[in-house]
Amino acid sequence: MAVTTQAKERQANPVAPKVQMAKVALIGNPNSGKTSLFNQLTGLNQKVGNFPGVTVDKKTGVCQLAARQKVQIIDLPGTYSLYPKSLDERVVINLLYDVSSTHQPDLVIVTADASNLKRNLLLFTQLADLQIPAVLALNMVDVAEAEGVKIDVQALQEQLGVPVIPVNARTGTGMAALKIIMSQQLQPTQENFYTIPDALHAVVGPIKERFGLRNDYLALHYAHQARGLKFLKEADITWLEQLLEQEAFHSNTLQANETIARYTRINELLLDVVRVEKADKDEKFSNRLDQILTHKVFGYLIFFTILFLVFQAVFSWASYPMDLIDEGIAGLNSLIQENFSGPLVNLLTEGVIAGLGGVLIFIPQIALLFAFIAVLEETGYMARVTFMMDRIMRKFGLNGKSVVPLISGVACAVPAIMSARTIENWKDRMITIFVTPLMSCSARIPVYTVLIALVVPDTYYLGFLNLQGIVLMGLYLLGFLAAIFSALLLKVLLKARERSYFIMEFPVYKMPRWKNVGLTIFEKSKTFVLEAGKVIVAVSIVLWVLASYGPGNSFETAEERALEQAEAANLSEQETENLVSSLQLESSYAGIVGRSIEPAIRPLGYDWKIGIALLTSFAAREVFVGTMSTIYSIGEEENVSTIKNKLMSEKDENGDPFFTPARAFSLMVFYLFAMQCISTLAIVRRETKSWTWPMAQLVYMSGLAYVMAFITYQIFS
């Protein structure tokens, strides 16, 4: 391994530049315990980036092998073989096959599920034939033994020609032995698990010569994966395709023949390695539980009950820490404003700290949601959910795993979009991310509450069905239908080379590893604060500036004009302050922008005051209530009944009530469809590694909101 080589280089040349840390890649089948092993080796010494040229996350960490010896651990996406079926799996071959890349690992640790060794060894034999130094981490040996499967580790090590280390990635057993092996200089195995047919050397030979390759099996994969290797130039790909056509290279047939040959070899070597002592064993606990949890009727009822409980917990439990954060930010602002004054203080309190509060207040929801998701993943239940829902969701261009983000979006779109990472297929993941913000999140509740109370009678039907509650439920249902049919539209428009497969192996049910749950919560919260938080704070500052200053002297004279009007109308001190706030807002840059967009929003029934509320709401939807409070001279009072009474007394130019059912329902529909959440746009930018998707969301949802609000206004007018 490169660790030892680097040490020798430093001894020979003490003034040589500092060499890079050796790289160790973790690779394995899904549900083989690879991520748990990564957490055991790195602990909190982790960071998340992205692989070059793709939008897939790259998790890396540092593992301390000895006092002065560290290695970089790279957690590669789970894959069943080196013939990828998804974008995530292609990351593996692009990292391993680019011989000129500085990202190539010096050592590969293959994580194998001991209870399903035959299937896991397919990937290992492919890696071994690439002649990459490797270690086999034999995970879940305890599970295999509980099922009556005994593995002769020494015999397996001799058959494979590489170190085989039994580990328990959940408890940390075997980590010391694995680190000792990682610190040594290892050589590739001398075993050959697949012999390339002589007829293929007409393809393999020219590829080796053109690309400077030494390994026949790697050259064969250049032929199989020509279009999937992102590091190849277009001229090289064209040359490969011409060669393959000339030699009548049939990739699918050759892959099938290779897989059969490899499994034949694996079966032979396992005859001397694996012994099954408990044949005809009673039905396993997991299988008995699956008869209930995946039942075609009861399975769905249980799932929706669990979702309801999770949503209730996230919605109710998060309210307490969110209130504490909100009160803490408000208290800090008050403390600063009581002791200091001036424009910079206002910028700090109303811009920076207020924006920071908008970031921190989401942390409880993110932490709780990902805690539940991590527990469901760790126990093995989430695999069953995706299996049950896949058939239904696929009709709309979604995936079984899309269920969790969509349901989570009812609480908050930010953690919901982050949870879409579990969707392997690129097209399904992008569609899910795109449509999730259409689900009515908790930030819309203040808007719905005010407007429904304004125009919907508080009457009951059958003694218990509240009309206002029915309207509120209808808004949530409308959001869900919008998400589903938008997904159906994207299914038709969005093109992708990869086909969507759904291959799922159910892991056995087990208790969650709480360390992994904790690491998941920490990582997701940190990512949100550091990545999305920067955008949110910046935009909050911009909005504060626009609402606090105006051109010329109109903003400065607004207070004088307000005082004159207040004196003439004999207003109270509180009413005077409210009038000052209202006129200053009207004279600010934000107010001027509101006036300028009024012609565009007139067809929806809105005036410039509502226009200001729409603009400020693009930072966060819940800003609507506070903005309307200021505009309609209610000061800082945000009691719903007060706002309701004031809005009911607002008159249009004809002296009629301004907030008619047509305007109120139009506003509700606009807020239902519009993308008015900077934090959501920021997290979509982070998840997709591109501004294309969030900008497309902004344009599509804003356009949809405008059209639907216009239709609603015309219907109710």
Order of alpha helices (4+ residues) and beta strands (2+ residues): alpha-beta-alpha-beta-beta-beta-alpha-beta-alpha-beta-alpha-beta-alpha-beta-alpha-alpha-alpha-alpha-alpha-beta-alpha-alpha-alpha-alpha-alpha-alpha-alpha-alpha-alpha-alpha-alpha-beta-beta-alpha-alpha-alpha-alpha-alpha-alpha-alpha-alpha-alpha-alpha-alpha-alpha
